[in-house]
Amino acid sequence: MPETDLTVTADDGAMLAGTLTLPTGPGPHSAVVLLHGSGPLDRDGNARKLPLDLGRPLADALAGAGVATLRYDRRGVGATPGNWQESGFAGNREDASAALRALRAHPDVHAGSVGVVGHSEGALHAMTLAARGEAEAVVLLAGFARTGEQALRGQAATVFQALPAPVRLLRRPLAALGERTLARVKGTRTDVARIAGKSLNARWMREMLVHDSRHDLAAITVPVLAVTGDKDLQVDPADLEVVRRLVPGGDTEIHRVPDLTHLLRRDTGRPAISSYRRLLREPVDPGLLTLVAAWLEARLRESSRAPSEERRAARS
């Protein structure tokens, strides 16, 4: 598929390096911004020790359905300068907003037919952007519907239960250590703090802990597709029902996919963090890619046909 470099200028002037993947044939095209999970991730969702490799296969699937995709490197990662540890949770969201504006302004993109696809942390930002009227459709891959602290505590409990039995015997001391660490994070005032011997993006953590995605879900008026695997250890798939209940209107579609993990690969065995390295050798689930591409093509095609004044009213 045709690809071109596209640099996004953030609100503070930072230059975010990205790739625009276009469908074949003449434009303008419907388009989406792809938002990845947490940490120092490049435009394809890859960290040094956790190469998710989501960007390229999703962009290719969407291009095949006639939808363009913009994906970009986080600050301090890949070709984007800066320091990712100094970026807070809210800062990541505003960078995503800048990417949406840049995509909407591109001459090969239909300005009235722009959506957002978010995975994990990216799904939370996608909810906010949709609630603010900045997108015509939104796809939420493994996004939670609760506060960040509730999600973190639930994740810790689920991951702990998946650990070997000898480790689970240490439940009380490990829980106490976790509470002390959480309290120290909440008490920080700097962007970066050293906790338990490690450098931590403290501002990101403080902002994420108090973020309640339910407020955004209740304000979304555009079509929503929410997908979570039933073997996701990091996001409770039961939150899908909360998404369906909270989002007003009738165009909310949820999928709890059998055997799908947080890595968007399927695992027929017992889910465990220790399986991640093996799972990452497998491709992103092709059924998920097909679902997302078909859903977005249909919803964005509808939005591209809406009169310009109707689109402006929907975003106001």
N, C-alpha and C positions, 0 to 999 in steps of 0.2 A: 504494500500500500504506500502511496506517496507520503513522505514525512519531511518536515521542515523544522528548523529551529525557531522557537518563539520565546522571546525573553519578556517576562512579566515585571513591570515596575511596581513594587510594593508601595504602600502609603508613605513609608519613611525613605523612599528612594532606593532601597535595596533592589538588586536585579536578580530575579529568580529565573534560572536557566531551564527551559523546557523543550518539549517536542510536541508538535502538532501533527497528528496522523489524520489524513484526509481520505475519504472514499474516492474511488476512481470515478471519473465523469465530472461534468461541470457542476459548480456550486451555484448559489450558496447552499451549504449543508446544515442540517441540524447538528448540534455538537454538545459535548459534555466535558466538564473538568473532572479528572480522577483524583481523589484524595485518599491517601494511604493512612496506615495506622501510626502508632506513636514511635518516637525515637528518631535517630539520624538516618532517614530513608531517602534514597534517590528516587528518580522519576518512575522507576519500575517497582518501587516498594521494597527495595533491597537494602538491608543492613549488612555489615561485614560478616556477622555470624548467623544471619537469618535472611537468606535470599528468597524472598517470597515470589519474585518474578511474576507479578500480577499485571504490570503495566502493558507490556507488549501483547500478550495473548488477548487481553480485554480490548485493547485498541484495535487489534486486527479483527476481532469478532464484531465490534461495533462498526468498523469501516465496511465490513462485508454487508452490514445491514443499512448502510448509507448514512452512518452517524460519525462525525469527526470527534477526535479526542485530544485534549490537552493534558499532559502530565508533566510535572516539574520537580526539580531537585529541591529538597528542603535547604534552609540556610546552613551553610557550612558543610554541605554534602555535594558530591559530584562537581558540577561546574558552577554551582552557586556559592559565592563567598559568604563569610560570616561564621557564626558559632551557634550551632543548633541548641546548645545548652542554655543560651541566653534568650531563647525564644519561649515565651509562655504559651499556655494553651490558647488564650485569647489572641495572641500574636499569630499563631498558626491559622486561626480562623480568618483573621483579616488578610493574611497572605492569600488564602483561598478565595476570598471575596475579590481581591485584586486580579487573581487569575480568571475569575468569571468575567470581570469587566473587559480584560484584554481579549478573551475569547469572543465575547459578544461584538467587539469592535473590529474583528478580523474580516477582511473583505470576502473570504471564502466561507464565512459562517452566516447563517440566517440569524439575525439579531433577536428575533422573536421566538427562537426555538432552541434554547440553551438549557441544559440540565446539569446535574451533578451526581456523581457516583462516589460514595464514601465507604471505606472499609475500616472497621474498628474505630479508632479515634476519628478518622475521616468521616465516618457515618454521623458522628455527633456534630461535626462542623456542617455537614450536608443538611442536617435538620435545622440548624440555625439559619443557614443561608436561605433555605426554602421558606422558613417562617418569616424572614425579612422580605420575602418577595423577590429574591434575586435569581430564581430558577423557575423554569416551566415544568420540571419533573425531577424527582429525586429517587435514587436507589440507595438503600441502606443495607450494607452487607455486614452482619454481625455488629449491629449497633444496640446499645442498651437503652432502656426506658426507666431510669431511676437516677439518683444522684451518683456522682463519681465515687464517693466514699462507699455507698452501698454496693456499687458494682465491684469495687476493689475488694471489699470484704467477701462478697459472694464468690469472686474469682479465687481468692485465697482458700476458701473452704472447699471449693470444688477441686482445685488442683491438689490440695492436701489429701483428699479422699482417694485420689488416683495414685498416690505414692505407695511404695512398698510398705507392708505391714510393720517392719521394724522402725521405719521412720515415723509412722503414725503414732507409735508409742511415745514420741516426744511432743505430743500435741500441746500440752500445757506450757512447757518452756518456750516452744516456738511461737505460740500465740502471745505470750508475754513479751517476747522480743519484738514481735510485729507491732504490738501496741506501743511500745516505747519508741520504735522507729517512726511510726505514724505521728506520735505526739511531737517528736523532734522536727519532723517535716512541717507540721502545722505551725510550729514556733519560729520557723525561719523567716527572714525578711529580705534575703538577697535572691538574685536570679539563680545562682548556683551555690550549693552547700555541700560540704563533705560530711557524709553520714555513714556510719559503719564502715569507714575506710574507703568509701567510694564517692566520686563526684556525682552529684545528683542535680538534675534540672528542677530545682526547688520551686521556682515560680510556676512552672508548668504543673507540678504536682499540686500545689496549693489551689490553683485555679481549677484544675480538673476535679479535685475532691468536692468542691462546692457546686460544681455545675450540675444542674438538674435538667436532663434532656426532655422531661415530660412537659415543661413549659413551652418548648419549641414545637413539640409534636402537636400540642393543642392549637397552635397558631398556623399550621400549614394548610394551605388551600389548594395546592397543586397535587397531581397524582403522585402516589407513593408506592414503591415496591420495596418490601422489607424481607430479607432472606437471612436466616440463621440456621446453622447445622445443628442437628440434635445431639452431636458429639462435640459441641463447642465447649471447651473448658473455661473460656475466658468471658463469655457472655451467656447469660441464661436464656435459652431459646423460648422460655415462657414469656419473656418480654415482648415477643411478637404479638401476643394477644393484647398487651397494653398499648402497643402501637396502633393496632386496629381500633381499639376502643377510643383512644384519645384524638386521633386525626379526624377532623370534621370532614363532612362530605362523603361521597360514596366510592371514590376511586382510590381505595387503599387495598393493596394485594399483599398477602403475607405467605411465605413458604418456609416451613420447617423441614429441612431436607435430610432424609435419612442418611446416616453415616458421615455427613459432612462435618468437618472440623473447622476450627477458627482459621486455619491456614487455607481454607477453601479447597482442600483436597478431601477425598473420602477415605475412611479407615474402617474396615469391617471388624477390627479387633477392639479390645478394651481401650478407651481413650486415655492417653497419658502424654504429659509434656515430653517424656523421654522418646516418644515416637516422632517428634517434630523433624528431627534430622532425616529420618527415613522418608517421611511424607514429602519433604521438600525436594526429594529426587523425582517425585511424580509431577505431572503437569497439573495446572489448575483444572478443576472439574469441568469437563466440556459441557455438561448439561447446565451448569450454572451460567457459563458464558452465553450459551444459546438463549436461556431464559432472559438474561439481562438485555441482550442485544435486541431480541424480538419485542420485549416490553417497551424499551426506550424508543425504538423505531416507530412503534404505533403511537405512543403518547406524544412524542415530539413532532411527528407528522401532523397530528391534530392541532398542536399549538401553532405550528407554522401557517396553518390555514386561517387562524383567528384574525379578525380585523385588528390593525395596529392599536386603535383606541381601546379595544377590549383587553389587549395584552397589557397596555399601560395601566388600566384600571385594576387588573388582577395583581400587578406588582406594587400598587400604591397602598 
